[in-house]
Each structure stands twice: as C-alpha cells, then as structure tokens.
C-alpha cells in the first residue's frame, strides 16, 4: 500500500524508537500509534493472514524467511546549489533467531540498489561486502543520523527530524496548546534523566537499606553482647559467692575456737563451785528431815492430834471428788453460753429447765441454719461468677490496650496459636473485624451493623498460599472452640454487585493495609451486606429485599425477619469491628466499675451472712451437745460437796485454835518443812547446774574437735587455704556486729550463711535470666535472618539452641559477626553511601531539577524563535496582520504538588554539616520525591513533561502598528476558517523554523525541505487544505503527499509534479512513477474505458 512508501521514508530518516508507522489508520487528530506494523514484518514481507485450523488461530503470510535474505532501503538527494549528491541507505536482515540487524550507509555520491547493493550474499556477509565496495557500514542510528545531518545541512540543535516525523501523523489541529506541545516541542530528555536518577538512586537506596539493616542487626548484636557480658559478670559473682561459702566454715571455725577455749576454762571453775554447793545443801535437807520426824511423833501422841489427822484425810478425799465435778460444770456452762448468753444454773430445777429449752430451740436453729446456708451458697456462687467476670473484663481491657482492634482476647489467642503453629505472623491471618470498620460518618448505625456483621467479623482470612497448611493443622487439632475461616486466593473475585445508596456495605470501610484481602473483602461485603439501612420498619423496609433498622430488626431474603435483643444494642463492649478500640475500652471500664460496686456490696452481704450462719451453727451445735456433757444434775453437782468441805475446814480451825501446845508443835513442823523444802530446792538446783555444766563441757570439747578438723582440712592444701584467706574479708564484711560469744557467733553464722546463699542464688538467677534473654535474642536474630538472608541464618545456626541453658559457644559466632559489622561492613557501606550521596545523588537531583528549569526556559526561547518566523508570515493578507504565540504558565494542583516536592527534596541539599543525621535526612527527602513519582505513573508523566507546564494562545497583531487585534486560545469560539488559517500558519511556520527556512532569505536554497504528509487532507475542509498548501509553497517546502484517489485529490493536483501510483493486481504490489502529463493521459484512458 501507499503507506508502506511513507514508512520506508520514515525508516530512512527517523530512529526506530521515535518513528510513527502506518499513521493513515489513526483516527481524527488523535495519535494512536498503532503497532500493527513493524520493521520485522516489512523485512519478512508480511502481507496477509490465514487461519490455521490445526492451531485454531490466525497465522501471518510472509514472503521471506528469517536468515535467508536482506532488505535494502535507499534515498538519493541532490543539492543543486552545491551540485552535491547524498545517498542514505539501510540494509536490514533477520538472523535465524529473528533478531533484527541493520547496517547504515551515508555516501556523498549517487548510489542505486541495482548498481551498488546487489548480490550482498548471505546476511552474515553483508558488512564485509559493503566494505569491499568502499561503502562504510555504520552500526548505530545515532552515528548514521549525525552523518546525514551534516551531509544534508540540517541543524541538529533544532531537531528537524522530529517535526518531519510528527508531520506524517498530523491530520488537523483541533487544539492549539495540544498541537504545540505534541508536534513542536520535545520532552527535553526529562523522562530519560528521571530514569537515570531512579537507577542511580536505587544503588544508593540499596546501600542505605543495607546500612539500616546492619544498624538494626548491630543493635541486636550489641544487645546480645550486653547480655553476654551480664552472663559473664554474674558467672564471676556466682564463683565469688561460692568461694565465700566455701571459706565461711574456716572463718567461723577459727573464731569459734577462740571462744570455745575461753569457755572451757570458765566451765571448769563453775563445776568446782557447784559441786561444793550441792554437798552443803544435801546435809541441810537431812538435818531438817530428822527434826520434822521428832516433832510429828510428839503431835500424834495426843487425842486432838489424831482427830486433826482424820479431818485432813477426809478433806483430801473431798478435794479429789470436787475437782472433776467443777471442771465438768465449767465445760457445761461454757457450752450453754454459746447457745444462749446469761445462763444461771445452780440447782437441779435450773439444770432440767435448761436442757428442755435447748432441746426445743435446736429444731428452730436447724431450720434457720439451713435457710442461711442456702442464701450463703447462692450469694457466694454469684460473687464467684462476678469475680470471674471482673477478672475477664480486666484481662480484656489489658489486651485491648496492648493491641489495635476490637476482637476479643479469646479469639486472638486462638488465632495467634494457629499462626505460631504455622510459623507465620499473626498479621498474615487477620480477622475480618481487624480490616473492616464502620465509617465515622455512620456511627449512628454502629449497634445495628455490629449485630449484623458480628459473626462474619470473627472469621479469619487465610491467604491461598497457606490453605493446605491451615487445613491440615485445623483437621488434626482440637481447637476447643469454634473457628470459621475463609481461604482468599490471589485471583479472588473483585466484581462487586451494584449497591443501592444507604446499604450496609456502603457504610463500611476497609483498612488501607488490607493488602491481598482488599478486593475479596470489598466484594464479599457487597454480596453479604446489601441490606438497606432504614430508621424504622416502614414501607421502605417492607418493600426492600434485605434491610435493617436502627433498632436492630433485620430483614433477610425470603420471609425471614430477625431481632436479637439478648444484649443491649447500645453496649459497645461487644463491638468487634474496626481498629480503634478506645470506645470499647471505655465501655468495658464502665462495666468493670459498675460490677466492682456490685461486687463490693455482694461481698459485704456474703460476709454478714457467713457470720450469721456461723453463729447459728455454733448455737445449734452447743444446744445439741449439752446432754453429751451432763445428762443429769449429779454429773455437775459439786455444790453439796463444797458445803461438806467448808464444814470440815471449820472444825479443823476450831480444834487447832483450842490447844496452844498443839499449835506450837505444828508451827515448828511447818517451819522445818519450809527449811527442808528450801534446802532441797537449792540442792536440786545445784545438781541440775552440774548436769548442765557437764553437758556444756562435753559439747564444748566436741565443738573444739570439729573446729580443729575444719582448720586441719583447710591446711592440707596451701593453694586452697590461700584462696579461702582471700575470701575471708568478704565474709567478715557481711557481719553486722562482730560476735562476742559462741551464741552470738552461731546467730551470725546462720545470718551470714543465709546471706551468702541468697547472694549466690541471686547471682545464679541473674545469670540464668541474662542467659535465657540472650538466647531469646539470638533466636529472634536468627528468625529475622532466616527471612532476610537465609545463608546468614545457616552460618550462625547451631544445634546448641535446642539444648537447655546458655553457653559461650552459642555466643561466639554472633560476637564475630558483631565485630565484623562494626569494624568492616558498616563503615564500608557508610563510606559508600556518603560517596554516592555526595558525588552522585546531589548532582543527579540538582541536574534533574536544573534540566526541568532549563527545558522550561528553552521552550520559551523556542517560542520566541518561532515568533520571529511567524512575524514574517501574513496571517490575514487583507488586514495585514501576523500572529505571535504566547506561553502561559499553568499553575494547577498537580504542578503545585510537584513543585513542593522538588523544593522539599532540594532544600539545603548542598549545605549543612556532613553528619550522619543530615546525610540521612537528605537521602529521605530525595527518596520521598522519587517514591511520590513512582506512585502514579500517569501523574508523573504529566508533571515532568515541561510542555505541560504551559498553555499556549495566539495573539493577532496589525503589522503596521504592532497593535493587538484579537486572541486565539485553544481555537475556541472561532469560525472554521479562522481555526484552519491559524492551524495552517503555525504548522507550516513550525516546519520551516525547524528546517531553518526563512521567507526573507530568497537565496537560501541549500536547506533540506522534504515533508511527508499521510492523508492530511482527507478529513479537512478545502479552505484549510488550500491555505496550507499555499503556505508550504510559500516556504518552498518539498512535499510527498500520501493520498487516496478520492474526492480530495483535486486539491493537491495543481501543486504536484510527479505521481507514484500504487496498484495491486492479485497479491503483487506495483509502483508506477508518472509525471503530470503521463498521469493525465492515464486518467483520460481510465475515464474512456
């Protein structure tokens, strides 16, 4: 087709990365850049497509095979002024692997395909054949472009081939700003510069992340080092206090021996003294006994004496009878007082009445005890349940304060246990309620929606990748509770049903960190909760398929209605949705305070009931047990015997006072008895002291032997003795007061030994705690390393981690790693980071910003240059006017945001001290800029394209006075003729400007003037087409017009010198090159036929 010829010219002159193939098929003024053709298709001769029945899809039909032929494109230019030939040629071929290869040729002579590029041999021989023919093959389009720009006198600074490339796809100009941006300005290399900045920054980012990772690891390793130092310090303390414990016996043995030697001498003196005292007192006892016997014989020889002896015997007998009766009576009265206070019982009638009343009252007390017991049990059970509820509420409040979300702790524990068993983070198994909450604007619906969504909110979401592990674990494990979970695959449905306004799902929002669950949740909520929210059960409620009221009445599909008022709808302590749990905590705290008051009141009631019940039980037991103590009066009646005793004592006193002799003898007997008793006591005391002294002497001698054996044992090893002597000061330091006796020493010994043992145990405990903590830190370090750097994990891991206890062998590899990071890796990466930051990043960011500013300035300069050319062109010949383009800076929100980001990134970037903090701050500022530019590529492309910083308008001026006539902005509000004239003027002038053509320089003939337009006039009116062609003619531009032989062809005929007619009989295309006369003759023949 004819577009193939245009594509061939583009291939000769335009880099493959920029050229616009087959633009005749693009619609309207839009640049669709269809990719239906490419160089490979042309080289292979792709011309059609046929259906492959075996494969079931279309397959292209091609004339050639890869690796078997070459394609040659050639263009010859002749400069009449300099009488110079320039030939541009490209040889293209495909390797057997279908990789496109090219050889470029620029020759300052006329070449032809038939004469110079025939018989190039196989594709692998092309370059060698060209060299043999003195045609230098160039390998890159860049070098080729430089060569032909020089040969064709093209200014590379103005990028003339850009406008050449764009002119091919211009169909019309519907918007002035869009046309100038798209066809007259380039991107200034900003996207490429941004990509370079990103690439360079990635290296810096990776270095920074390594530094942060190493700092984090170093912090962990320093903590392990600190804990290991604590272990070592405490091990030294354990050894120290163990040595003190071993040295303490020597210290106490030496000290005790000094006291024991002194005690032995004192004991011996006491023994001599006490033996003499005991002998003296024994002699006194014997003398007093002999005197008593003599006096007794004298008394008993009289009648009065015999009666007194008889009374004494009777009194002794009565005393033996009275004592048990008095004891039983006291027990009886004490028991009766427990039943009833104020008991009087001194006669048999009192006793009988008391037993009768107690028997009757026992039945009443039994009934009361049963009643009080039942009340006590009921209130105690309620108190126990209330205590448990308070404990559960307190635990729930603590749990909520330590985490986000409103899910109850029992469900959290179940989920966390599963996550631990699966060896994944709990965040990978979220509850629905942790990711969904009621919007703040819909808080009035909280109670109703919480009821509706409660069950679904307690469901766990499981990523598809964990499905098998989750199913296997849940299958084999007794969870001791209900678990509902949903497996969410990565390709889960994301099409949501159409929701009516006011549906429950529209009042819910999903957490921004929902990640892979976001789409599934959005869809699931829409399907599950399309209930319309109605304030009351009104007509709208009844008309809707599913609905819910503020009061919690739910209407499901079908006939079901449901309302669950087992819990107060305003009770926020049962909420499960959302990640802000402050409301639930306040509700639980209020409930806890309310229950605390109930608990206090109920506890006081239970206490009073308990006391009352205890008193009744005691009274009942006392009433029942009175007969067990005394069933009749005789068992407690001591009153009659006491009366008899009093009578005998009265008679005894009368007889003793009636005889003076008898009284004198009796007084002497009593005196002798007192003296004897006193001597016996002193003698007995002396004997007891003798026994004690002997025992002390034996104990002292044995203790001396023990002390000596301890000292002898220590002296057997001089080295051990030396170590013990070194520990003795520490032992002595523990003595609060130096002991002055064996007794004080024993007390001090017990205290010191206890303190030594306590200190050793404390050191042991600290050592174990530090070791366990160090081991835990090591395990955490390994867990992180396993995820971040498995190789490091394998290097550090040891089987010793599975063995209880802590050892230095566990610590050694981590200390080596710490020293390596601290001394080598971290300084090396920090040095690299500083170098990249100072030499690369700051320069790159400043260069990127400078390029933006530079390109903005170059756009204004280019418009100024173009205005010089536009001023040469009469826009309206009748009014003698010209136009000028005016760039206006846009200042929309996108540009403001981008400008703010650049200012933030560049702030103080080349100033300040080079501290780690400031370097890190510079890095973070630039990272923020690049991260923002990476979030929305469409936004990024808009703001970095400096062309979008400007809108353009055209002002029309009178040539004679330079006074403004009118303004064209976006071609809006103007007639079709005005739009076309404006578009034509700018387009033609832009092309001439890019080519360096001036209307005022008629002698300028060496300039390249070729322009290819592809069906430009097919969709424009005749006035626009004619005006544009006249302008092209005015600038002496050479046109290749790609145009079908349609109704528009008459417009271009008067401007055409040659026709290249493409025909395609059957499947073979042919090109016919005709002059105007030949073309007219051919057309006449066609009409006649």
Secondary structure, 3 states (H helix, E strand, C coil): CHHHHHHHHHHHHCCCCCCCCCHHHCCCCCCCCCCCCCHHHHHHCEEEEEEECCCCEEEEEECCCCCCCCEEEEEEEEECCCCEEEEEEEEEEECCCCCEEEEEEEECCCCCHHHHCCCCCCHHHHHHHHHHCCCCCECCHHHHHHHHHHHCCCCHHHCHHHHHHHHHHCCCCCCHHHHHHHHHCCCCCHHHHHHHHHHHHHHHHHHHHHHHHHHHHHHHHHHHHHHHHHHHHHHHHHHHHHHHHHHHHHHHHHHHHHHHHHHHHHHHHHHHHHHHHHHHHHHHHHHHHHHHHHHHHHHHCCHHHHHHHHHHHHHHHHHHHHHHHHHHHHHHHHHHHHHCCCCCCCCHHHHHHHHHHHHHHHHHHHHHHHHHHHHHHHHHHHHHHHHHHHHHHHHHHHHHHCCCCCCCHHHHHHHHHHHHHHCCCHHHCCEHHHHEEECHHHHHHHHHHHHHHHHHHCCEEEEHHHHHHHHHHHHHCCCCCCCCEEEECCCCCCCCCCCCCCEHHHHEEECCCCHHHHHHHHHHHHHHCCCEEECCCCHHHHHCCCEEECCCCEECCCCCEECCCCCCCCCHHHCCCCCCCHHHHHHHHHHHHHHHHHHHHHHHHHHHHHHHHHHHHHHHHHHHHHHHHCCCHHHCCCHHHHHHHHHHHHHHHHHHHCCHHHHHHHHHHHHHHHHHHHHHHHHHHHHHHHHHHHHHHHHHHHHHHHHHHHHHHHHCCHHHHHHHHHHHHHHHHCCCCCCCCHHHHHHHHHHHHHHHHHHHHHHHHHHHHHHHHHHHHHHHHHHHHHHHCHHHHHHHCCHHHHCCCCCHHHHHHHHHHHHHHHHHHHHHHHHHHHHHHHHHHHHHHHHHHHHHHHHHHHHHHHHHHHHHHHHHCCCECCCCEEEEEEEEECCCHHHHHHHHHHHHHHCCCCCCCCCHHHHHHHHHHHHHHHHHHHHCHHHHHHHHCHHHHEEEEEEEEECCCCCEEEEEECCCCCCHHHHHHHHHHHHHHHHHHHHCCCCCCCCCCCCCCEEEEECCCCCCCHHHHHHHHHHHHHCCCEEEEECCCCCCHHHHHCCCCEEEEEEEECCEEEEEEEEHHHHHHHHHHHHHC
